Structure formats: structure tokens, C-alpha cells
Amino acid sequence: MATFETVDDYLASLDERQRTAVEEIERRVLAVAPDATGVIRYDIPTWQVGGHSLVHAGAWKEHVAVYPVPPEGDADLDRDLAPYVAGKGTLRLPYDDLPFDLVERVVRRLLESRG
């Protein structure tokens, strides 16, 4: 298994569909959290704010996994996330219909939950 030093290294290892998806996720993260910094944690892209991990995104064969699932408390968001929750703390977002607006809402909720 490859290990990556930078987000660019990770992106370079992906096929076009995967790379395009992760790049758009990065754009959405930065739209909500412009001070976020992209690093590699757990061998996948991670965006940190204030030196603390905010959100991770890993490209898989049929989906992008986004971690963590934000805490419950926003009924509309909780409902919209339900079809994508796969296991504790993981969202599986299919490439064919990747809900980028939902990614923005997830990042916003993760930021809000930090207080």
C-alpha cells in the first residue's frame, strides 16, 4: 500500500473520476473553512483547522468516504445523511451522484460542533 506525504501525492495516485471528486470535496471544504490546511492523516487527505483535524476524505473504488459523521442535532442534516451512513463515523458518497452540497453542510456542522 502506498503512503503519501502530501495531498497532491494522494491526488496523483487516483484515477480521473476519483481525483475530480476529491478535488471538488477539497474546494467545498475550503469554501466553508477557508483557513483549513490539507495534510495527510491515516494515509488520506485531511483538512485541519487550528492544527486539529476537521474532516477526512478517502477515495475508494465505488465511493468517496468522508469521516467523521457530524454529531446529531440538525434534524434536516441528520435525515439527509442517513442514506450515506456506513458504519460508525463514516459517510459513503457514490461517485455517480456525489452530493457536494451535503459535504459543505457536513463541514459546516463539524465546525459548529467545535464551539
DARA-V905477 format. One line per field, one symbol per residue. phi: phi as a letter, one per 40 degrees, with the letter a starting at -180 (. if undefined). psi: psi as a letter, one per 20 degrees, with the letter a starting at -180 (. if undefined). burial: + if it has 9 or more other C-alpha atoms within 8 Angstrom, else -. A space follows every 10 residues. Layout:
BEGIN
phi=???
psi=???
burial=???
END
This chain:
BEGIN
phi=.cbbcbccdc dccccdcccd cccccddcdc ccbcccbcbb bfgbcbbbbg gbcbababcb dbabcbbccc ccibdccdcc cdcbcbgcgb bbbcccaccc ccddcccdcc ccccg
psi=pqqqhrhhgg hhiqrggggg ghhhgggggh hhmiiqpprp pkkqpppqpk jppgqqpppr girpppqrpq qriogggggh hgiipnrojp pooqhhlomh hhgghggggg ghii.
burial=---+-++-++ +--+---++- +++++--+++ -++--+-+++ ---++++++- --+++++++- --++++++++ ------++-- +---+---++ +++++----+ -+++++++++ +----
END
